[in-house]
Amino acid sequence: DLALDCDVDGVTIVVPASDKHVERKVGTTHDEVVEKTRSLVAYAKDHGLWVEVIGEDGSRADIDFLERLMQAAFDAGADRLCFADTVGHAGPETTYEYVSRLADVGPTSTHTHDDLGLGMTNVYASLAAGADMVHATVNGIGERAGNVALEEVAIALSHCYGVETAKLDELYG
């Protein structure tokens, strides 16, 4: 409702995905998270918003639960799903596996952190697995070791893959 009051075009809904977040952080159950997510997405869509759903701490979630959660979000009308390596825990193999499963459900973004120095590696794994959007921050600023850096993603995509995402000569690092 606060987002609607601000007259935004869309929202990103962050929901717990790992057992640690579902049970300990939020104190609920998997089924309750799925139902609440379904309800939140439907409400946002009923009010004309574009919706992305992030499964927070998704890299430590049970993959079958994460897929069920994201399928429920997509079925409720979500426009985009997001794989989140919230604590920078995943390696590229896990990232590839999880993003592949989510990309089979619907359009998928990736949100990586650099705690283990794998933020950019996990972006590559995500894109190879079917993600078509990357969450990034300027200079990689973010909690703990930070997120993947926007300028690194833009330059790497340009130099390695010929994909232009930004005016590179206007980026400062």
Disulfide bonds with the S-S distance in Angstrom:
none
